[in-house]
Amino acid sequence: MSALDVDDFLQQNRAVADQVETFRGYWESDKHWEARREFILRNMNDYELQQLDQLLSLSMVWANNVFLGCRYSTELLEKVKEMAEGIVVEDAPVFKTRDEIIKKQQGR
């Protein structure tokens, strides 16, 4: 689902669009929200209404990893990366762990 596909879907499904917009955090930039919204939309059909909190939590895990560099368990990161497969985030920040930075400095 590309950005155009998301926009088309939201225009054709106003009730879903309005519901999904309520999930946006006031702290989220447009770039951050558009990526997380796409994550939610791609995976909504796999989660029933009573599981919505779980989907929203997974969307935050994915967004926090992509945009803030937060680390989570390998199993959890694999799950959200699989759920986000195909979502393109332009100019996403690149994060290095402390160990990666030290290893690079020691190699000099």
C-alpha contacts under 8 A as a table, 3 or more apart, distances in Angstrom:
res1	aa1	res2	aa2	distance
1	M	4	L	7.83
1	M	5	D	5.39
1	M	6	V	6.35
1	M	38	E	7.78
1	M	42	R	7.54
1	M	86	G	7.31
1	M	87	I	7.32
2	S	5	D	5.00
2	S	6	V	6.22
2	S	87	I	7.33
2	S	88	V	7.91
3	A	6	V	5.06
3	A	7	D	6.24
4	L	7	D	5.07
4	L	8	D	6.11
5	D	8	D	5.08
5	D	9	F	6.02
6	V	9	F	5.08
6	V	10	L	6.11
6	V	38	E	6.76
7	D	10	L	5.15
7	D	11	Q	6.17
8	D	11	Q	5.16
8	D	12	Q	6.24
9	F	12	Q	5.21
9	F	13	N	6.01
10	L	13	N	5.02
10	L	14	R	5.89
10	L	16	V	7.10
10	L	17	A	5.10
11	Q	14	R	5.87
11	Q	17	A	7.61
13	N	16	V	5.51
13	N	17	A	6.17
14	R	17	A	4.85
14	R	18	D	6.00
15	A	18	D	5.19
15	A	19	Q	6.21
16	V	19	Q	5.06
16	V	20	V	6.03
17	A	20	V	5.20
17	A	21	E	6.13
18	D	21	E	5.21
18	D	22	T	6.77
19	Q	22	T	5.50
19	Q	23	F	7.42
20	V	23	F	5.48
20	V	24	R	7.53
20	V	37	R	7.17
20	V	40	I	7.92
21	E	24	R	5.62
23	F	56	L	7.81
24	R	28	E	6.92
24	R	33	W	6.50
24	R	37	R	7.98
25	G	28	E	5.45
28	E	31	K	7.89
28	E	32	H	5.68
28	E	33	W	5.62
29	S	32	H	5.12
29	S	33	W	6.01
30	D	33	W	5.12
30	D	34	E	5.91
31	K	34	E	5.33
31	K	35	A	6.41
32	H	35	A	5.49
32	H	36	R	6.28
32	H	63	A	7.17
32	H	67	F	7.32
33	W	36	R	5.04
33	W	37	R	5.76
34	E	37	R	5.07
34	E	38	E	6.18
35	A	38	E	5.18
35	A	39	F	6.36
35	A	63	A	7.66
35	A	87	I	7.21
35	A	88	V	7.83
35	A	89	V	6.70
36	R	39	F	4.93
36	R	40	I	6.26
36	R	59	S	5.98
36	R	60	M	7.39
36	R	62	W	7.90
36	R	63	A	6.17
37	R	40	I	5.06
37	R	41	L	6.12
38	E	41	L	5.07
38	E	42	R	6.00
38	E	87	I	7.35
39	F	42	R	5.29
39	F	43	N	6.40
39	F	59	S	6.26
39	F	83	M	7.32
39	F	84	A	5.83
39	F	87	I	7.40
40	I	43	N	5.36
40	I	44	M	5.80
40	I	55	L	6.97
40	I	56	L	7.05
40	I	59	S	6.39
41	L	44	M	5.28
42	R	45	N	7.57
42	R	83	M	7.85
42	R	84	A	7.87
43	N	46	D	5.52
43	N	47	Y	7.04
43	N	55	L	7.59
43	N	83	M	6.96
44	M	47	Y	5.46
44	M	48	E	7.68
44	M	55	L	7.52
45	N	48	E	7.23
47	Y	50	Q	7.89
47	Y	51	Q	5.52
47	Y	52	L	6.30
47	Y	55	L	6.83
48	E	51	Q	5.22
48	E	52	L	6.49
49	L	52	L	5.26
50	Q	53	D	7.43
51	Q	54	Q	5.33
51	Q	55	L	6.62
52	L	55	L	5.10
52	L	56	L	6.19
53	D	56	L	5.07
53	D	57	S	6.05
54	Q	57	S	5.06
54	Q	58	L	6.19
55	L	58	L	5.08
55	L	59	S	6.15
56	L	59	S	4.99
56	L	60	M	6.31
57	S	60	M	5.12
57	S	61	V	6.26
58	L	61	V	4.97
58	L	62	W	6.21
58	L	80	V	6.45
59	S	62	W	5.17
59	S	63	A	6.11
59	S	80	V	7.54
60	M	63	A	5.00
60	M	64	N	5.79
61	V	64	N	5.19
61	V	65	N	6.13
61	V	72	Y	7.97
61	V	77	L	7.98
61	V	80	V	7.44
62	W	65	N	5.20
62	W	66	V	6.20
62	W	77	L	7.42
62	W	80	V	5.73
62	W	81	K	7.05
62	W	84	A	7.81
63	A	66	V	5.09
63	A	67	F	5.78
63	A	68	L	7.60
64	N	67	F	5.40
64	N	68	L	5.02
64	N	69	G	6.35
64	N	70	C	5.59
65	N	68	L	5.65
65	N	69	G	4.54
65	N	70	C	4.57
65	N	71	R	6.31
66	V	69	G	5.85
66	V	70	C	7.78
66	V	92	A	6.83
66	V	93	P	7.27
67	F	92	A	6.53
67	F	93	P	6.28
68	L	93	P	7.85
69	G	94	V	7.78
69	G	95	F	5.79
72	Y	76	L	6.49
72	Y	77	L	6.24
73	S	76	L	5.30
73	S	77	L	6.24
74	T	77	L	5.18
74	T	78	E	6.07
75	E	78	E	5.22
75	E	79	K	6.31
76	L	79	K	5.11
76	L	80	V	6.38
77	L	80	V	5.30
77	L	81	K	5.97
78	E	81	K	5.19
78	E	82	E	6.10
79	K	82	E	5.23
79	K	83	M	6.28
80	V	83	M	4.86
80	V	84	A	6.07
81	K	84	A	4.98
81	K	85	E	6.07
82	E	85	E	5.18
84	A	87	I	5.64
89	V	92	A	5.74
96	K	100	E	5.97
96	K	101	I	6.59
97	T	100	E	5.16
97	T	101	I	6.43
98	R	101	I	5.19
98	R	102	I	6.21
99	D	102	I	5.16
99	D	103	K	5.99
100	E	103	K	5.15
100	E	104	K	6.19
101	I	104	K	5.21
101	I	105	Q	6.28
102	I	105	Q	5.07
102	I	106	Q	6.10
103	K	106	Q	5.15
103	K	107	G	6.26
104	K	107	G	5.18
104	K	108	R	6.92
105	Q	108	R	5.54
